[in-house]
Amino acid sequence: MTHDLIKEGKFEYYTSGEGTPIIILHGLMGGLSNFEGVINYFPPKGYQIAVPILPLYTTPLIKTSVGTFAKHINAFIEHKGWKEVILLGNSLGGHIGLVTTKLFPKKIKALIITGSSGLYESAMGASYPKKGDYEYIKEKSQDVFYDPAVATKEIVDEVFAVVNDRNKLLKTLAIAKSAIRHNMAKDLPKMNTPTCIIWGKQDNVTPPNVAEEFHEKLPDSDLFWIDKCGHAAMMEHPDEFNEILNGWLQKRGL
């Protein structure tokens, strides 16, 4: 990760560009590098990109929940003095984006979700890699992508390190349980924020029917598919992802 992080109080984040803020919310297994394409593409288009590092492993276990992280994002928005922002989240990050939008709708101008948890219980935790040998973790990491080669040694090493760190593993399982408890099915029909849903057609973690259900339940949503693509569209097909998202933002006047 070559990005310089800014530390201000309890917040640690990367930012670049000027204009409407797009806050990127990373998932359980991933950080800045997963969104390299988005980070480079949008600042020249007149957006400010901000990537806060979520306190996944530093929050006390008893407070480790999707709701806590949504409140952290709200506090970050207030800290920056922004009136309205666009949220973009993948996997757990999408779920945090959905909960933030539900709790603080006036601050969220638009929401973009890709491979998001929030509807599908086994998206988190059910097959979560337990401590295991490196090959098992490698196989699990490759399953996330349509093209196994996207799961680089660096990505596999990162997952392996988390599942073999007792504190991180406990926190990860607590987050997974919180995500399952925090099902959004009843909330979505009341959420009128413009939402862009970008999904991999071959997503094994949150299958395509999950995207369709999000689209059906969210009153103001558009659904876009990326073929030959798994759970992390912005990593596997960054150019196509950016073109879809930019087109949607322009069409919506955002």
Secondary structure, DSSP 8 states (H G I E B T S, - for coil): -----EEETTEEEEEE--SEEEEEE--SS--GGGGHHHHHHSGGGTEEEEEE---TTTS-GGG-SHHHHHHHHHHHHHHHT-S-EEEEEETHHHHHHHHHHHH-GGGEEEEEEES--SS-GGGSSTT---S--HHHHHHHHHHTSSSGGGS-HHHHHHHHHHHTSHHHHHHHHHHHHHHHHS--TTTGGG--S-EEEEEETT-SSS-HHHHHHHHHHSTTEEEEEESS--S-HHHHSHHHHHHHHHHHHHHTT-
